Amino acid sequence: MKENRQYRIDIYGLKLGVHDFDFEFDKKLFENIEDSVIESGHGQCTVRLDKKETLISIDFKIEGVIELICDRSLESFDYSVQIEENLIVKYGEEFDDSRDDLLIITDTQESINVESFIYEYLTLAVPMKKVHPDFLDDDEDENEIAFVYTSEDEEIEDEKDSEVIDPRWAALKNIKDLKK
């Protein structure tokens, strides 16, 4: 992902304490990503950064609408999102972003770009099954429990089997009875 400067927070000059930042996101956030599950979107991201001497706590509050493709009809539809996430940033000897909720940066890093975090949180908000709102009622019917097998049907099947027996099988059944 190419770094966009509008999502950069300069932490080098910030005093200790709480600082608030507001970011707008739109389809430009999703354009640079290949094979993104999100077609486009728009919304607001409020970042509350609490700078302490040894770490930085960043709270993300994202509200907006993302455009998804329905798995059933392949139509685009708007999906509203409200996300609250927290990220801890610690100072260390080398950069490490291998954990989801912890970012380790060096003492010499002057800024943090939150663009990739906003994108990741929006992507994680996408449901596994993307269904257009027009089909939500149909989807609920599929989840209802339907009885496929009952004991009454078994008794009916047993009666049918005992009434009509192929003569070839009847001969084999006699052999089976002889072994007893």
C-alpha positions as CSV (number, residue, x, y, z in Angstrom):
1,M,0.0,0.0,0.0
2,K,1.4,3.3,-1.1
3,E,1.5,5.7,1.9
4,N,-1.0,8.5,1.8
5,R,0.2,11.6,3.7
6,Q,-3.3,12.7,4.8
7,Y,-3.4,9.8,7.3
8,R,0.0,10.6,8.9
9,I,0.2,11.6,12.6
10,D,3.4,13.3,13.7
11,I,4.2,11.9,17.1
12,Y,7.7,13.4,17.5
13,G,6.4,16.9,18.4
14,L,3.4,15.8,20.4
15,K,3.3,16.5,24.1
16,L,2.4,13.8,26.6
17,G,-1.4,13.4,27.0
18,V,-4.5,12.9,24.9
19,H,-4.8,14.2,21.3
20,D,-7.7,13.8,18.9
21,F,-7.5,13.5,15.1
22,D,-10.2,13.3,12.5
23,F,-9.8,11.6,9.2
24,E,-12.2,11.3,6.2
25,F,-12.0,8.2,4.0
26,D,-13.4,7.6,0.6
27,K,-12.9,5.4,-2.4
28,K,-9.2,6.5,-2.7
29,L,-8.4,4.4,0.4
30,F,-9.5,1.2,-1.5
31,E,-8.2,2.0,-5.0
32,N,-4.6,1.1,-4.4
33,I,-5.3,-2.3,-3.0
34,E,-5.5,-5.2,-5.4
35,D,-8.3,-7.8,-4.8
36,S,-9.9,-5.7,-2.1
37,V,-13.2,-7.1,-0.8
38,I,-14.4,-3.5,-0.5
39,E,-15.2,-1.8,-3.7
40,S,-15.4,1.7,-2.3
41,G,-16.7,3.6,0.7
42,H,-16.8,6.8,2.6
43,G,-16.9,7.8,6.2
44,Q,-15.3,9.4,9.2
45,C,-12.5,8.0,11.5
46,T,-11.8,9.6,14.8
47,V,-8.5,8.8,16.4
48,R,-7.8,9.4,20.0
49,L,-4.1,9.2,20.7
50,D,-2.9,9.0,24.3
51,K,0.9,9.6,24.4
52,K,2.8,8.4,27.4
53,E,6.5,8.1,28.1
54,T,6.9,4.4,27.2
55,L,3.9,3.8,24.9
56,I,1.1,5.3,22.8
57,S,-2.5,4.1,23.0
58,I,-4.5,4.8,19.9
59,D,-8.3,4.4,19.9
60,F,-10.0,4.2,16.5
61,K,-13.7,5.0,16.1
62,I,-14.8,4.5,12.5
63,E,-18.3,5.2,11.2
64,G,-19.3,5.1,7.6
65,V,-20.6,3.1,4.6
66,I,-18.7,0.6,2.5
67,E,-19.7,-0.8,-0.8
68,L,-19.8,-4.6,-1.1
69,I,-20.7,-7.1,-3.8
70,C,-23.5,-9.5,-2.9
71,D,-22.4,-13.1,-3.0
72,R,-25.9,-14.2,-4.3
73,S,-26.8,-11.6,-6.9
74,L,-23.4,-9.9,-7.6
75,E,-25.0,-6.5,-7.1
76,S,-23.3,-3.7,-5.3
77,F,-24.9,-2.6,-2.0
78,D,-24.0,-0.2,0.8
79,Y,-23.1,-1.7,4.2
80,S,-22.9,0.6,7.2
81,V,-20.1,0.1,9.7
82,Q,-19.4,1.2,13.2
83,I,-16.0,0.1,14.5
84,E,-14.1,0.7,17.7
85,E,-10.6,-0.7,18.0
86,N,-7.5,-0.1,20.1
87,L,-3.9,-0.2,19.1
88,I,-0.9,-0.1,21.4
89,V,2.3,1.4,20.1
90,K,5.5,0.7,22.0
91,Y,9.0,1.8,21.5
92,G,11.6,-0.9,20.7
93,E,14.9,-1.6,19.0
94,E,13.4,-2.5,15.7
95,F,10.0,-2.2,13.9
96,D,7.6,-5.0,14.4
97,D,4.0,-5.1,13.2
98,S,3.4,-8.9,13.5
99,R,0.7,-8.6,16.1
100,D,-2.8,-7.2,15.5
101,D,-3.1,-5.1,18.6
102,L,0.5,-4.1,19.2
103,L,2.9,-2.1,17.0
104,I,6.6,-1.7,17.9
105,I,8.4,1.3,16.5
106,T,11.9,2.7,16.9
107,D,12.7,5.7,19.0
108,T,13.7,7.6,15.9
109,Q,10.3,7.2,14.1
110,E,8.7,10.6,13.8
111,S,5.2,9.7,12.6
112,I,2.6,7.0,12.4
113,N,0.5,6.5,9.3
114,V,-2.9,5.1,10.3
115,E,-4.2,4.4,6.7
116,S,-3.4,0.7,6.8
117,F,-5.0,0.3,10.2
118,I,-8.2,2.0,9.0
119,Y,-8.2,-0.2,5.9
120,E,-7.6,-3.4,8.0
121,Y,-10.4,-2.5,10.5
122,L,-12.9,-1.9,7.7
123,T,-11.9,-5.1,6.0
124,L,-12.4,-7.1,9.2
125,A,-15.9,-5.5,9.5
126,V,-17.0,-7.2,6.2
127,P,-19.3,-10.1,7.0
128,M,-18.4,-13.6,5.9
129,K,-21.6,-13.9,3.9
130,K,-22.2,-10.7,2.0
131,V,-25.9,-10.6,1.2
132,H,-27.8,-7.7,-0.4
133,P,-30.4,-6.3,2.0
134,D,-33.2,-7.3,-0.5
135,F,-32.2,-11.0,0.1
136,L,-31.9,-10.9,3.9
137,D,-35.5,-12.3,4.4
138,D,-34.8,-15.2,2.0
139,D,-31.5,-16.0,3.8
140,E,-33.3,-16.4,7.2
141,D,-35.6,-19.1,5.7
142,E,-32.5,-21.2,4.7
143,N,-31.3,-21.3,8.3
144,E,-34.6,-22.8,9.7
145,I,-34.3,-26.4,10.8
146,A,-36.2,-28.8,8.5
147,F,-36.9,-32.4,9.6
148,V,-35.4,-34.7,7.0
149,Y,-35.9,-38.0,8.9
150,T,-38.7,-39.1,11.3
151,S,-39.5,-42.4,12.9
152,E,-43.0,-42.5,11.2
153,D,-41.3,-42.6,7.7
154,E,-39.1,-45.5,8.9
155,E,-42.2,-47.6,9.8
156,I,-43.8,-46.9,6.4
157,E,-40.6,-47.9,4.6
158,D,-40.3,-51.1,6.6
159,E,-43.9,-52.0,5.6
160,K,-43.2,-51.4,2.0
161,D,-40.1,-53.5,2.1
162,S,-41.8,-56.4,3.7
163,E,-44.7,-56.4,1.2
164,V,-42.8,-56.3,-2.0
165,I,-39.7,-58.5,-2.2
166,D,-37.9,-59.4,-5.3
167,P,-37.9,-63.2,-5.7
168,R,-34.1,-63.3,-6.2
169,W,-33.6,-61.6,-2.9
170,A,-36.1,-63.9,-1.3
171,A,-34.0,-66.9,-2.3
172,L,-30.9,-65.2,-0.8
173,K,-32.9,-64.5,2.4
174,N,-33.6,-68.3,2.7
175,I,-29.9,-69.0,2.5
176,K,-29.3,-66.5,5.3
177,D,-31.9,-68.2,7.4
178,L,-30.3,-71.6,6.9
179,K,-27.0,-70.4,8.5
180,K,-28.8,-69.8,11.8
